[in-house]
Amino acid sequence: MAKSTLSELKKEAFESNMGVFESGLVVLTWGNASALDRSQGIFAIKPSGVPYSALKWQDMVLVDLDGKVVDSTLKPSSDTLTHLEIYKGFKNINGIVHTHSEWATVWAQACKSIPVLGTTHSDHFFGEIPCIPYLSESKILASYEKETGIQIVDFYNKNSLNPQYVPACLLGGHASFTWGETSNIAFQNAVALESCAKMAFLSLNLNSKIEFPDYILKKHFTRKHGENAYYGQ
Ligand SMILES: [Zn+2]
């Protein structure tokens, strides 16, 4: 791969990592973002444990789809194998964001999927944000981060969920992963998820029996996504 392209990939991952930090989705080092060049089978990801305030784009670690570090003196994020499994399982995505943003994590810790309650959610996610069950002890002991990625992909496959239509999930007892066609879209989906998680919690406090119509969900999602989208310029 040309050196300039590698630099671009690192810069793309860096922008998403700084995006989640600057938008308040991440405190301390509780998150990571990556960007994939699928034609080369290489992704750039945040180095492990480096504070965001000290992070530089040059610090992003390049890893191939076998999990081998191809360029860095730093160790990649401890969640690298989760990113890798999601990239292998979801063929049309090139960016992943993991955060412990508070409202989404509240739902994850309660082990509850986030229901569709309005058009804000419908604009981004075509259905509820699923909460994926706890990993078994044997999987956690065997290869925690790798099995986390496999658990996400398996859940989508078993439940016939389209990862491009529902580009976010919660992990029971843990937090969220979002993804997208690019790392920047994955970041935007993390922002949307956090906002929807907060609004859903508060809405259900006012009315625990909301029944948001499916036809409004369909209308709002399809005007922004898919073949007949007409939202925007
Ligand atoms: Zn985490």
py3Dmol code that shows the C-alpha trace and the ligand (Angstrom):
import py3Dmol

protein = """\
ATOM      1  CA  MET A   1       0.000   0.000   0.000  1.00  0.00           C
ATOM      2  CA  ALA A   2       1.276   3.473  -0.810  1.00  0.00           C
ATOM      3  CA  LYS A   3       2.612   5.344   2.178  1.00  0.00           C
ATOM      4  CA  SER A   4       0.245   8.283   1.612  1.00  0.00           C
ATOM      5  CA  THR A   5      -2.726   5.903   1.705  1.00  0.00           C
ATOM      6  CA  LEU A   6      -1.539   4.416   4.975  1.00  0.00           C
ATOM      7  CA  SER A   7      -1.271   7.919   6.372  1.00  0.00           C
ATOM      8  CA  GLU A   8      -4.790   8.719   5.167  1.00  0.00           C
ATOM      9  CA  LEU A   9      -6.106   5.608   6.894  1.00  0.00           C
ATOM     10  CA  LYS A  10      -4.394   6.578  10.143  1.00  0.00           C
ATOM     11  CA  LYS A  11      -5.753  10.121   9.873  1.00  0.00           C
ATOM     12  CA  GLU A  12      -9.269   8.800   9.277  1.00  0.00           C
ATOM     13  CA  ALA A  13      -9.098   6.604  12.386  1.00  0.00           C
ATOM     14  CA  PHE A  14      -7.576   9.460  14.369  1.00  0.00           C
ATOM     15  CA  GLU A  15     -10.434  11.824  13.394  1.00  0.00           C
ATOM     16  CA  SER A  16     -13.045   9.344  14.652  1.00  0.00           C
ATOM     17  CA  ASN A  17     -11.156   8.711  17.882  1.00  0.00           C
ATOM     18  CA  MET A  18     -10.914  12.442  18.543  1.00  0.00           C
ATOM     19  CA  GLY A  19     -14.548  12.844  17.497  1.00  0.00           C
ATOM     20  CA  VAL A  20     -15.852  10.501  20.188  1.00  0.00           C
ATOM     21  CA  PHE A  21     -13.616  12.150  22.762  1.00  0.00           C
ATOM     22  CA  GLU A  22     -14.469  15.745  21.854  1.00  0.00           C
ATOM     23  CA  SER A  23     -18.199  15.036  21.686  1.00  0.00           C
ATOM     24  CA  GLY A  24     -18.132  13.637  25.209  1.00  0.00           C
ATOM     25  CA  LEU A  25     -18.944  10.048  24.308  1.00  0.00           C
ATOM     26  CA  VAL A  26     -15.692   8.876  25.864  1.00  0.00           C
ATOM     27  CA  VAL A  27     -13.961   9.752  29.123  1.00  0.00           C
ATOM     28  CA  LEU A  28     -10.477   8.610  30.152  1.00  0.00           C
ATOM     29  CA  THR A  29      -9.561   5.914  27.595  1.00  0.00           C
ATOM     30  CA  TRP A  30     -12.969   4.201  27.503  1.00  0.00           C
ATOM     31  CA  GLY A  31     -13.326   3.809  23.786  1.00  0.00           C
ATOM     32  CA  ASN A  32     -11.654   3.197  20.468  1.00  0.00           C
ATOM     33  CA  ALA A  33     -12.308   3.742  16.784  1.00  0.00           C
ATOM     34  CA  SER A  34     -10.872   2.177  13.662  1.00  0.00           C
ATOM     35  CA  ALA A  35     -10.878   2.656   9.879  1.00  0.00           C
ATOM     36  CA  LEU A  36     -10.454  -0.180   7.370  1.00  0.00           C
ATOM     37  CA  ASP A  37      -9.034  -0.228   3.846  1.00  0.00           C
ATOM     38  CA  ARG A  38     -10.811  -3.354   2.688  1.00  0.00           C
ATOM     39  CA  SER A  39      -8.930  -3.636  -0.617  1.00  0.00           C
ATOM     40  CA  GLN A  40      -5.680  -3.961   1.340  1.00  0.00           C
ATOM     41  CA  GLY A  41      -7.122  -5.816   4.317  1.00  0.00           C
ATOM     42  CA  ILE A  42      -5.582  -3.347   6.758  1.00  0.00           C
ATOM     43  CA  PHE A  43      -7.190  -1.217   9.434  1.00  0.00           C
ATOM     44  CA  ALA A  44      -5.928   1.634  11.601  1.00  0.00           C
ATOM     45  CA  ILE A  45      -6.937   1.606  15.260  1.00  0.00           C
ATOM     46  CA  LYS A  46      -6.254   3.558  18.440  1.00  0.00           C
ATOM     47  CA  PRO A  47      -3.224   2.414  20.425  1.00  0.00           C
ATOM     48  CA  SER A  48      -3.974   0.835  23.794  1.00  0.00           C
ATOM     49  CA  GLY A  49      -4.166   3.053  26.870  1.00  0.00           C
ATOM     50  CA  VAL A  50      -2.905   6.286  25.274  1.00  0.00           C
ATOM     51  CA  PRO A  51      -4.841   9.304  26.631  1.00  0.00           C
ATOM     52  CA  TYR A  52      -6.786  11.225  23.992  1.00  0.00           C
ATOM     53  CA  SER A  53      -5.092  14.469  25.002  1.00  0.00           C
ATOM     54  CA  ALA A  54      -1.744  12.996  23.958  1.00  0.00           C
ATOM     55  CA  LEU A  55      -2.949  11.137  20.870  1.00  0.00           C
ATOM     56  CA  LYS A  56      -1.451  11.923  17.444  1.00  0.00           C
ATOM     57  CA  TRP A  57      -2.563  10.562  14.090  1.00  0.00           C
ATOM     58  CA  GLN A  58       0.852   8.966  13.684  1.00  0.00           C
ATOM     59  CA  ASP A  59       0.135   6.853  16.789  1.00  0.00           C
ATOM     60  CA  MET A  60      -2.665   4.896  15.088  1.00  0.00           C
ATOM     61  CA  VAL A  61      -1.707   1.232  14.805  1.00  0.00           C
ATOM     62  CA  LEU A  62      -2.046  -0.579  11.467  1.00  0.00           C
ATOM     63  CA  VAL A  63      -3.299  -4.151  11.783  1.00  0.00           C
ATOM     64  CA  ASP A  64      -4.113  -6.695   9.068  1.00  0.00           C
ATOM     65  CA  LEU A  65      -7.188  -8.928   8.972  1.00  0.00           C
ATOM     66  CA  ASP A  66      -5.157 -11.780  10.477  1.00  0.00           C
ATOM     67  CA  GLY A  67      -4.638  -9.596  13.555  1.00  0.00           C
ATOM     68  CA  LYS A  68      -0.974  -8.931  12.832  1.00  0.00           C
ATOM     69  CA  VAL A  69       0.407  -5.455  13.569  1.00  0.00           C
ATOM     70  CA  VAL A  70       1.935  -4.220  10.318  1.00  0.00           C
ATOM     71  CA  ASP A  71       3.113  -0.785  11.375  1.00  0.00           C
ATOM     72  CA  SER A  72       3.603   0.569  14.868  1.00  0.00           C
ATOM     73  CA  THR A  73       5.825   0.623  17.883  1.00  0.00           C
ATOM     74  CA  LEU A  74       2.692   0.924  20.031  1.00  0.00           C
ATOM     75  CA  LYS A  75       0.311  -1.869  21.038  1.00  0.00           C
ATOM     76  CA  PRO A  76      -3.122  -1.687  19.381  1.00  0.00           C
ATOM     77  CA  SER A  77      -6.320  -1.256  21.416  1.00  0.00           C
ATOM     78  CA  SER A  78      -7.160  -4.241  23.598  1.00  0.00           C
ATOM     79  CA  ASP A  79     -10.455  -4.449  21.646  1.00  0.00           C
ATOM     80  CA  THR A  80      -8.659  -4.936  18.306  1.00  0.00           C
ATOM     81  CA  LEU A  81      -9.816  -8.536  17.864  1.00  0.00           C
ATOM     82  CA  THR A  82     -13.452  -7.454  18.329  1.00  0.00           C
ATOM     83  CA  HIS A  83     -13.039  -4.903  15.517  1.00  0.00           C
ATOM     84  CA  LEU A  84     -11.370  -7.551  13.376  1.00  0.00           C
ATOM     85  CA  GLU A  85     -14.209 -10.081  13.798  1.00  0.00           C
ATOM     86  CA  ILE A  86     -16.832  -7.436  13.027  1.00  0.00           C
ATOM     87  CA  TYR A  87     -14.949  -6.435   9.850  1.00  0.00           C
ATOM     88  CA  LYS A  88     -14.737 -10.096   8.809  1.00  0.00           C
ATOM     89  CA  GLY A  89     -18.425 -10.706   9.520  1.00  0.00           C
ATOM     90  CA  PHE A  90     -19.952  -7.510   8.128  1.00  0.00           C
ATOM     91  CA  LYS A  91     -18.559  -7.170   4.603  1.00  0.00           C
ATOM     92  CA  ASN A  92     -19.874  -3.712   3.737  1.00  0.00           C
ATOM     93  CA  ILE A  93     -18.523  -1.720   6.642  1.00  0.00           C
ATOM     94  CA  ASN A  94     -15.184   0.081   6.869  1.00  0.00           C
ATOM     95  CA  GLY A  95     -15.367   1.845  10.202  1.00  0.00           C
ATOM     96  CA  ILE A  96     -16.087   0.812  13.806  1.00  0.00           C
ATOM     97  CA  VAL A  97     -16.491   2.797  17.014  1.00  0.00           C
ATOM     98  CA  HIS A  98     -16.651   1.431  20.549  1.00  0.00           C
ATOM     99  CA  THR A  99     -17.572   3.695  23.435  1.00  0.00           C
ATOM    100  CA  HIS A 100     -18.912   3.470  26.971  1.00  0.00           C
ATOM    101  CA  SER A 101     -21.097   6.536  26.379  1.00  0.00           C
ATOM    102  CA  GLU A 102     -23.302   6.817  29.423  1.00  0.00           C
ATOM    103  CA  TRP A 103     -26.885   6.574  28.180  1.00  0.00           C
ATOM    104  CA  ALA A 104     -26.190   3.703  25.805  1.00  0.00           C
ATOM    105  CA  THR A 105     -24.263   1.954  28.575  1.00  0.00           C
ATOM    106  CA  VAL A 106     -27.201   2.397  30.964  1.00  0.00           C
ATOM    107  CA  TRP A 107     -29.304   0.314  28.551  1.00  0.00           C
ATOM    108  CA  ALA A 108     -26.499  -2.225  28.085  1.00  0.00           C
ATOM    109  CA  GLN A 109     -26.106  -2.667  31.826  1.00  0.00           C
ATOM    110  CA  ALA A 110     -29.857  -3.129  32.198  1.00  0.00           C
ATOM    111  CA  CYS A 111     -29.565  -5.735  29.385  1.00  0.00           C
ATOM    112  CA  LYS A 112     -32.332  -4.029  27.442  1.00  0.00           C
ATOM    113  CA  SER A 113     -32.607  -3.312  23.732  1.00  0.00           C
ATOM    114  CA  ILE A 114     -33.488   0.295  22.869  1.00  0.00           C
ATOM    115  CA  PRO A 115     -36.953   0.368  21.291  1.00  0.00           C
ATOM    116  CA  VAL A 116     -37.933   2.672  18.432  1.00  0.00           C
ATOM    117  CA  LEU A 117     -39.981   5.453  20.011  1.00  0.00           C
ATOM    118  CA  GLY A 118     -39.779   8.233  17.449  1.00  0.00           C
ATOM    119  CA  THR A 119     -38.427   9.623  14.214  1.00  0.00           C
ATOM    120  CA  THR A 120     -34.960  10.541  15.547  1.00  0.00           C
ATOM    121  CA  HIS A 121     -34.251   6.858  16.077  1.00  0.00           C
ATOM    122  CA  SER A 122     -36.012   5.950  12.793  1.00  0.00           C
ATOM    123  CA  ASP A 123     -33.770   8.289  10.786  1.00  0.00           C
ATOM    124  CA  HIS A 124     -30.676   6.295  11.769  1.00  0.00           C
ATOM    125  CA  PHE A 125     -31.680   2.805  12.829  1.00  0.00           C
ATOM    126  CA  PHE A 126     -34.250   0.582  11.130  1.00  0.00           C
ATOM    127  CA  GLY A 127     -35.526  -1.097  14.272  1.00  0.00           C
ATOM    128  CA  GLU A 128     -34.565  -1.479  17.890  1.00  0.00           C
ATOM    129  CA  ILE A 129     -30.904  -1.352  18.935  1.00  0.00           C
ATOM    130  CA  PRO A 130     -30.399  -4.932  20.086  1.00  0.00           C
ATOM    131  CA  CYS A 131     -28.814  -5.785  23.385  1.00  0.00           C
ATOM    132  CA  ILE A 132     -26.733  -8.898  22.861  1.00  0.00           C
ATOM    133  CA  PRO A 133     -26.624 -11.345  25.818  1.00  0.00           C
ATOM    134  CA  TYR A 134     -23.638 -11.762  28.122  1.00  0.00           C
ATOM    135  CA  LEU A 135     -20.800 -13.859  26.807  1.00  0.00           C
ATOM    136  CA  SER A 136     -20.438 -17.261  28.454  1.00  0.00           C
ATOM    137  CA  GLU A 137     -17.613 -17.769  30.929  1.00  0.00           C
ATOM    138  CA  SER A 138     -15.905 -20.272  28.632  1.00  0.00           C
ATOM    139  CA  LYS A 139     -15.849 -17.765  25.755  1.00  0.00           C
ATOM    140  CA  ILE A 140     -14.506 -15.027  28.008  1.00  0.00           C
ATOM    141  CA  LEU A 141     -11.754 -17.293  29.265  1.00  0.00           C
ATOM    142  CA  ALA A 142     -10.921 -18.592  25.771  1.00  0.00           C
ATOM    143  CA  SER A 143     -10.584 -15.315  23.867  1.00  0.00           C
ATOM    144  CA  TYR A 144     -12.702 -12.511  25.265  1.00  0.00           C
ATOM    145  CA  GLU A 145     -12.258  -9.821  22.621  1.00  0.00           C
ATOM    146  CA  LYS A 146     -12.406 -12.176  19.625  1.00  0.00           C
ATOM    147  CA  GLU A 147     -15.504 -13.932  20.997  1.00  0.00           C
ATOM    148  CA  THR A 148     -17.168 -10.560  21.586  1.00  0.00           C
ATOM    149  CA  GLY A 149     -16.890  -9.798  17.877  1.00  0.00           C
ATOM    150  CA  ILE A 150     -18.096 -13.264  16.919  1.00  0.00           C
ATOM    151  CA  GLN A 151     -21.048 -12.929  19.324  1.00  0.00           C
ATOM    152  CA  ILE A 152     -22.113  -9.666  17.636  1.00  0.00           C
ATOM    153  CA  VAL A 153     -21.873 -11.087  14.110  1.00  0.00           C
ATOM    154  CA  ASP A 154     -23.616 -14.353  15.086  1.00  0.00           C
ATOM    155  CA  PHE A 155     -26.446 -12.433  16.753  1.00  0.00           C
ATOM    156  CA  TYR A 156     -27.073 -10.397  13.589  1.00  0.00           C
ATOM    157  CA  ASN A 157     -26.948 -13.496  11.408  1.00  0.00           C
ATOM    158  CA  LYS A 158     -29.234 -15.588  13.631  1.00  0.00           C
ATOM    159  CA  ASN A 159     -31.782 -12.794  13.900  1.00  0.00           C
ATOM    160  CA  SER A 160     -31.574 -11.837  10.197  1.00  0.00           C
ATOM    161  CA  LEU A 161     -30.557  -8.303  11.120  1.00  0.00           C
ATOM    162  CA  ASN A 162     -28.945  -6.208   8.400  1.00  0.00           C
ATOM    163  CA  PRO A 163     -25.860  -4.528   9.923  1.00  0.00           C
ATOM    164  CA  GLN A 164     -26.231  -1.626   7.488  1.00  0.00           C
ATOM    165  CA  TYR A 165     -29.814  -0.997   8.615  1.00  0.00           C
ATOM    166  CA  VAL A 166     -29.047  -1.391  12.320  1.00  0.00           C
ATOM    167  CA  PRO A 167     -25.454  -0.117  12.547  1.00  0.00           C
ATOM    168  CA  ALA A 168     -25.303  -0.191  16.349  1.00  0.00           C
ATOM    169  CA  CYS A 169     -25.602  -2.729  19.111  1.00  0.00           C
ATOM    170  CA  LEU A 170     -25.308  -3.007  22.852  1.00  0.00           C
ATOM    171  CA  LEU A 171     -23.445  -5.744  24.668  1.00  0.00           C
ATOM    172  CA  GLY A 172     -25.132  -6.896  27.840  1.00  0.00           C
ATOM    173  CA  GLY A 173     -23.259  -5.630  30.893  1.00  0.00           C
ATOM    174  CA  HIS A 174     -20.742  -3.811  28.722  1.00  0.00           C
ATOM    175  CA  ALA A 175     -21.413  -0.940  26.310  1.00  0.00           C
ATOM    176  CA  SER A 176     -21.935  -0.186  22.626  1.00  0.00           C
ATOM    177  CA  PHE A 177     -20.401  -0.801  19.229  1.00  0.00           C
ATOM    178  CA  THR A 178     -21.380   1.179  16.148  1.00  0.00           C
ATOM    179  CA  TRP A 179     -20.141   0.887  12.589  1.00  0.00           C
ATOM    180  CA  GLY A 180     -20.608   2.302   9.110  1.00  0.00           C
ATOM    181  CA  GLU A 181     -19.385   2.553   5.546  1.00  0.00           C
ATOM    182  CA  THR A 182     -16.654   4.832   6.847  1.00  0.00           C
ATOM    183  CA  SER A 183     -15.120   5.492  10.234  1.00  0.00           C
ATOM    184  CA  ASN A 184     -16.750   8.922  10.260  1.00  0.00           C
ATOM    185  CA  ILE A 185     -20.196   7.385   9.696  1.00  0.00           C
ATOM    186  CA  ALA A 186     -19.498   4.935  12.536  1.00  0.00           C
ATOM    187  CA  PHE A 187     -18.717   7.968  14.712  1.00  0.00           C
ATOM    188  CA  GLN A 188     -21.936   9.715  13.665  1.00  0.00           C
ATOM    189  CA  ASN A 189     -23.860   6.542  14.495  1.00  0.00           C
ATOM    190  CA  ALA A 190     -22.286   6.561  17.966  1.00  0.00           C
ATOM    191  CA  VAL A 191     -23.524  10.133  18.455  1.00  0.00           C
ATOM    192  CA  ALA A 192     -27.005   9.164  17.210  1.00  0.00           C
ATOM    193  CA  LEU A 193     -27.085   6.081  19.426  1.00  0.00           C
ATOM    194  CA  GLU A 194     -26.238   8.065  22.555  1.00  0.00           C
ATOM    195  CA  SER A 195     -28.908  10.643  21.799  1.00  0.00           C
ATOM    196  CA  CYS A 196     -31.544   7.977  21.080  1.00  0.00           C
ATOM    197  CA  ALA A 197     -30.599   6.045  24.235  1.00  0.00           C
ATOM    198  CA  LYS A 198     -31.092   9.151  26.380  1.00  0.00           C
ATOM    199  CA  MET A 199     -34.363  10.149  24.742  1.00  0.00           C
ATOM    200  CA  ALA A 200     -35.759   6.601  24.945  1.00  0.00           C
ATOM    201  CA  PHE A 201     -34.999   6.374  28.667  1.00  0.00           C
ATOM    202  CA  LEU A 202     -36.665   9.717  29.394  1.00  0.00           C
ATOM    203  CA  SER A 203     -39.644   9.096  27.078  1.00  0.00           C
ATOM    204  CA  LEU A 204     -40.393   5.773  28.764  1.00  0.00           C
ATOM    205  CA  ASN A 205     -40.314   7.534  32.118  1.00  0.00           C
ATOM    206  CA  LEU A 206     -43.121   9.797  30.937  1.00  0.00           C
ATOM    207  CA  ASN A 207     -45.063   7.055  29.182  1.00  0.00           C
ATOM    208  CA  SER A 208     -44.099   3.400  29.634  1.00  0.00           C
ATOM    209  CA  LYS A 209     -46.630   2.255  27.018  1.00  0.00           C
ATOM    210  CA  ILE A 210     -45.448   4.074  23.886  1.00  0.00           C
ATOM    211  CA  GLU A 211     -46.485   2.339  20.676  1.00  0.00           C
ATOM    212  CA  PHE A 212     -44.654   4.093  17.874  1.00  0.00           C
ATOM    213  CA  PRO A 213     -46.167   3.063  14.523  1.00  0.00           C
ATOM    214  CA  ASP A 214     -44.077   0.872  12.244  1.00  0.00           C
ATOM    215  CA  TYR A 215     -45.156   2.819   9.143  1.00  0.00           C
ATOM    216  CA  ILE A 216     -43.559   6.013  10.497  1.00  0.00           C
ATOM    217  CA  LEU A 217     -40.338   4.101  11.201  1.00  0.00           C
ATOM    218  CA  LYS A 218     -40.363   2.769   7.626  1.00  0.00           C
ATOM    219  CA  LYS A 219     -41.070   6.191   6.122  1.00  0.00           C
ATOM    220  CA  HIS A 220     -38.321   7.942   8.073  1.00  0.00           C
ATOM    221  CA  PHE A 221     -35.668   5.302   7.492  1.00  0.00           C
ATOM    222  CA  THR A 222     -36.333   4.816   3.782  1.00  0.00           C
ATOM    223  CA  ARG A 223     -36.371   8.525   2.953  1.00  0.00           C
ATOM    224  CA  LYS A 224     -32.753   8.708   4.169  1.00  0.00           C
ATOM    225  CA  HIS A 225     -31.429   5.240   3.263  1.00  0.00           C
ATOM    226  CA  GLY A 226     -31.643   2.783   0.379  1.00  0.00           C
ATOM    227  CA  GLU A 227     -32.624   3.059  -3.284  1.00  0.00           C
ATOM    228  CA  ASN A 228     -35.515   5.500  -2.895  1.00  0.00           C
ATOM    229  CA  ALA A 229     -33.872   7.891  -0.439  1.00  0.00           C
ATOM    230  CA  TYR A 230     -34.655  11.520  -1.112  1.00  0.00           C
ATOM    231  CA  TYR A 231     -33.426  13.299   2.038  1.00  0.00           C
ATOM    232  CA  GLY A 232     -30.530  15.747   1.635  1.00  0.00           C
ATOM    233  CA  GLN A 233     -28.840  17.386  -1.362  1.00  0.00           C
TER     234      GLN A 233
END
"""
ligand_1 = """\
1
ZN
Zn -15.541 -1.609 26.340
"""
view = py3Dmol.view(width=600, height=400)
view.addModel(protein, "pdb")
view.setStyle({"model": 0}, {"cartoon": {"style": "trace"}})
view.addModel(ligand_1, "xyz")
view.setStyle({"model": 1}, {"stick": {}})
view.zoomTo()
view.show()
